[in-house]
Amino acid sequence: MRADGADDPTTRALERTIGVRFTDSSIRDAALTHRSFAFEQDLELNNERLEFLGDAVLGLVVTDVAYREFPDLAEGELAKLRAAIVNMGALSDVARDLGLGEIVRLGKGEESSGGREKSSILADALEAILGAVYLDLGLETARRIIERLFRPRMVAYVRGEGERDYKTILQEIASQDLRSLPEYRLVERGPDHEKEFTATVYLGGKAYGTGIGRSKKEAEQQAAHQAYLKLSERTVETGSKGG
């Protein structure tokens, strides 16, 4: 993307991908401007305020879709569904599918440290774009985009096919069954642009699962998933003995 924010093929490709044409290109460009770029270029606007707005719009639409389309889910399950859909991992995955990493405007330092692949930057950029759509084109247009991008993930999650928030699930199981809260211990290795994190989750001082990921959250989720499976197996075995 050109540093002056003028229209170019990459931003037009973004508009084709999300299925809209911004009437105010300055709002679109602000949504794609990370604070590191704004600081280096002495620009007043970056995407942080739009990200704040887009987060609220995304939460509203996902909550509304969940409530209307899954009437059999209790309040707690609806909350888990929403958490699984609007977390950083899910948002960054959608952002990668849209190619946002290629067009977000980053400062030189952030660029050199692998910022175009950072889940936090990608997730924030996506929320900023949704905020920009809402501001420029209205809630119904934002709703249409959000439903197209996220509804399939919601359906998959309810069917048990999608990514689940295993940290939340593990915490609930551990507090109920073990009267203990999970403790995560992290080890990181590698240079800044290729960090690898290893997380081990402990319950009552005992290691229950280990996960490896490119972010702390990814590693902790994998560790929680492994611990969840171990606890589930233990529950099945206990039930079998009791029978």
C-alpha positions as CSV (number, residue, x, y, z in Angstrom):
1,M,0.0,0.0,0.0
2,R,1.3,3.5,-0.9
3,A,2.5,5.5,2.1
4,D,0.3,8.4,1.2
5,G,-2.8,6.3,1.5
6,A,-4.0,6.8,-2.1
7,D,-6.1,4.2,-3.8
8,D,-4.1,1.3,-5.2
9,P,-4.8,-2.3,-6.4
10,T,-4.2,-3.8,-2.9
11,T,-6.9,-1.7,-1.2
12,R,-9.3,-2.2,-4.0
13,A,-8.7,-5.9,-3.7
14,L,-9.6,-5.6,0.0
15,E,-12.9,-3.9,-1.0
16,R,-13.6,-6.7,-3.5
17,T,-12.9,-9.3,-0.8
18,I,-15.2,-7.9,1.8
19,G,-17.7,-6.9,-0.8
20,V,-18.0,-3.2,-0.2
21,R,-16.8,0.1,-1.7
22,F,-16.0,2.8,0.8
23,T,-17.4,6.2,0.1
24,D,-14.8,7.8,2.3
25,S,-11.4,6.3,1.5
26,S,-9.7,8.2,4.4
27,I,-11.7,6.1,6.9
28,R,-10.6,2.9,5.1
29,D,-7.0,4.1,5.1
30,A,-7.1,5.0,8.8
31,A,-8.4,1.5,9.5
32,L,-5.3,0.1,7.9
33,T,-2.8,2.4,9.6
34,H,-1.0,0.9,12.6
35,R,0.1,3.3,15.3
36,S,3.8,2.5,14.5
37,F,3.3,3.9,11.0
38,A,1.4,6.9,12.2
39,F,4.2,7.7,14.6
40,E,6.9,7.5,12.0
41,Q,5.0,9.5,9.5
42,D,3.8,12.0,12.0
43,L,0.1,11.3,11.2
44,E,-2.7,12.2,13.6
45,L,-4.9,9.2,12.8
46,N,-4.3,5.5,13.4
47,N,-6.6,2.5,13.6
48,E,-6.9,2.3,17.4
49,R,-10.2,4.2,17.8
50,L,-11.7,2.4,14.8
51,E,-10.6,-0.9,16.4
52,F,-12.4,0.0,19.6
53,L,-15.6,0.8,17.6
54,G,-15.3,-2.4,15.5
55,D,-14.9,-4.6,18.5
56,A,-18.3,-3.4,19.8
57,V,-20.0,-3.8,16.4
58,L,-18.5,-7.3,16.0
59,G,-19.6,-8.3,19.5
60,L,-23.2,-7.0,18.9
61,V,-23.7,-8.8,15.6
62,V,-22.1,-12.1,16.7
63,T,-24.2,-12.0,19.9
64,D,-27.4,-11.3,17.9
65,V,-26.7,-14.1,15.4
66,A,-26.0,-16.5,18.2
67,Y,-29.2,-15.6,20.1
68,R,-31.4,-15.8,17.0
69,E,-29.9,-18.9,15.3
70,F,-29.2,-21.2,18.2
71,P,-32.3,-21.0,20.4
72,D,-31.4,-24.3,22.2
73,L,-28.1,-22.9,23.7
74,A,-28.3,-21.7,27.3
75,E,-26.8,-18.3,28.3
76,G,-23.5,-19.9,29.4
77,E,-23.1,-21.8,26.1
78,L,-23.9,-18.6,24.1
79,A,-21.2,-16.8,26.1
80,K,-18.7,-19.6,25.2
81,L,-19.7,-19.4,21.5
82,R,-19.2,-15.7,21.4
83,A,-15.8,-16.0,23.2
84,A,-14.7,-18.6,20.7
85,I,-15.6,-16.4,17.7
86,V,-14.4,-13.0,18.7
87,N,-11.0,-14.0,20.3
88,M,-7.7,-12.9,18.8
89,G,-6.9,-16.3,17.3
90,A,-10.2,-16.4,15.3
91,L,-10.0,-12.8,14.3
92,S,-6.4,-13.1,13.1
93,D,-7.3,-16.2,11.1
94,V,-10.0,-14.3,9.3
95,A,-7.7,-11.4,8.8
96,R,-5.1,-13.7,7.2
97,D,-7.8,-15.2,4.9
98,L,-8.5,-11.6,3.8
99,G,-4.8,-10.8,3.2
100,L,-4.8,-8.0,5.7
101,G,-1.2,-8.7,6.6
102,E,-0.1,-7.6,3.1
103,I,-1.8,-4.2,3.2
104,V,-1.8,-2.9,6.7
105,R,0.6,0.0,7.1
106,L,3.3,-0.6,9.6
107,G,6.3,1.3,10.9
108,K,9.8,0.1,9.9
109,G,10.5,-1.4,13.3
110,E,7.2,-3.3,13.4
111,E,7.7,-4.4,9.9
112,S,11.2,-5.8,10.6
113,S,10.0,-7.7,13.7
114,G,7.4,-9.7,11.7
115,G,4.4,-7.5,12.4
116,R,2.6,-8.6,9.3
117,E,2.2,-12.0,10.9
118,K,1.4,-10.9,14.4
119,S,-2.0,-12.1,15.5
120,S,-2.6,-9.0,17.6
121,I,-2.0,-6.6,14.7
122,L,-4.1,-8.6,12.3
123,A,-7.0,-9.0,14.7
124,D,-6.9,-5.2,15.5
125,A,-6.8,-4.3,11.8
126,L,-9.8,-6.5,11.1
127,E,-11.8,-4.9,13.9
128,A,-10.8,-1.5,12.7
129,I,-12.0,-2.3,9.2
130,L,-15.4,-3.4,10.6
131,G,-15.5,-0.2,12.6
132,A,-14.8,1.8,9.4
133,V,-17.5,-0.1,7.5
134,Y,-20.0,0.7,10.3
135,L,-19.0,4.4,10.3
136,D,-18.9,4.8,6.6
137,L,-21.7,2.5,5.3
138,G,-23.8,1.7,8.3
139,L,-24.7,-1.2,10.6
140,E,-26.6,-3.3,8.1
141,T,-23.6,-3.4,5.7
142,A,-21.3,-4.2,8.7
143,R,-23.7,-6.9,9.7
144,R,-23.7,-8.5,6.2
145,I,-19.9,-8.7,6.2
146,I,-19.7,-10.1,9.7
147,E,-22.3,-12.7,9.1
148,R,-20.5,-13.8,5.9
149,L,-17.1,-14.0,7.6
150,F,-18.1,-15.4,11.0
151,R,-21.4,-17.3,10.7
152,P,-19.7,-20.5,9.2
153,R,-17.3,-20.5,12.2
154,M,-20.2,-20.2,14.6
155,V,-22.1,-23.1,13.0
156,A,-18.9,-25.2,13.0
157,Y,-18.3,-24.4,16.7
158,V,-21.9,-25.4,17.7
159,R,-21.4,-28.7,15.8
160,G,-18.2,-29.3,17.7
161,E,-16.0,-28.7,14.6
162,G,-14.6,-25.3,15.4
163,E,-12.0,-23.9,17.7
164,R,-13.2,-23.9,21.3
165,D,-12.0,-21.7,24.1
166,Y,-10.4,-24.5,26.1
167,K,-8.8,-22.2,28.7
168,T,-12.3,-21.1,29.8
169,I,-13.6,-24.7,29.6
170,L,-10.7,-26.1,31.6
171,Q,-11.1,-23.4,34.2
172,E,-14.7,-24.3,34.7
173,I,-14.0,-28.0,34.9
174,A,-11.1,-27.6,37.3
175,S,-12.9,-25.3,39.7
176,Q,-15.9,-27.7,39.8
177,D,-14.2,-31.1,39.9
178,L,-10.8,-30.4,41.3
179,R,-11.4,-27.2,43.4
180,S,-8.3,-25.8,41.7
181,L,-7.6,-23.1,39.1
182,P,-5.2,-23.7,36.2
183,E,-1.7,-22.3,36.4
184,Y,0.2,-21.7,33.1
185,R,4.0,-21.6,33.0
186,L,5.5,-20.2,29.8
187,V,8.9,-20.7,28.2
188,E,9.8,-18.6,25.1
189,R,12.7,-19.1,22.7
190,G,13.9,-17.8,19.3
191,P,14.4,-14.2,18.0
192,D,11.7,-11.6,18.2
193,H,10.4,-12.2,14.6
194,E,10.3,-16.0,15.1
195,K,9.2,-16.4,18.7
196,E,8.0,-19.9,19.9
197,F,6.2,-20.3,23.1
198,T,5.8,-23.5,25.2
199,A,3.1,-23.5,27.8
200,T,2.5,-26.1,30.5
201,V,-0.7,-26.0,32.5
202,Y,-0.7,-27.2,36.1
203,L,-3.7,-28.2,38.3
204,G,-3.0,-28.6,41.9
205,G,0.7,-28.5,41.2
206,K,0.6,-31.4,38.7
207,A,1.3,-30.9,35.0
208,Y,-1.7,-31.8,32.9
209,G,-0.9,-30.5,29.4
210,T,1.7,-28.8,27.2
211,G,1.3,-26.7,24.1
212,I,3.5,-25.0,21.6
213,G,2.6,-21.9,19.5
214,R,3.7,-18.7,17.9
215,S,1.9,-16.7,20.6
216,K,1.4,-17.2,24.3
217,K,-2.3,-17.5,23.8
218,E,-1.9,-20.2,21.1
219,A,0.4,-22.2,23.3
220,E,-1.9,-21.9,26.4
221,Q,-4.9,-22.9,24.4
222,Q,-3.1,-26.1,23.2
223,A,-2.0,-26.9,26.7
224,A,-5.6,-26.4,28.0
225,H,-6.9,-28.6,25.2
226,Q,-4.5,-31.4,26.2
227,A,-5.4,-31.0,29.8
228,Y,-9.1,-31.0,29.0
229,L,-8.7,-34.3,27.1
230,K,-6.8,-35.8,30.0
231,L,-9.5,-34.8,32.4
232,S,-12.3,-36.1,30.1
233,E,-10.5,-39.5,29.9
234,R,-10.3,-39.6,33.7
235,T,-14.0,-38.8,34.0
236,V,-14.9,-41.6,31.6
237,E,-12.7,-44.1,33.5
238,T,-14.2,-43.1,36.8
239,G,-17.7,-43.4,35.4
240,S,-16.8,-46.9,34.0
241,K,-15.5,-48.1,37.4
242,G,-18.5,-46.7,39.1
243,G,-20.8,-48.6,36.7
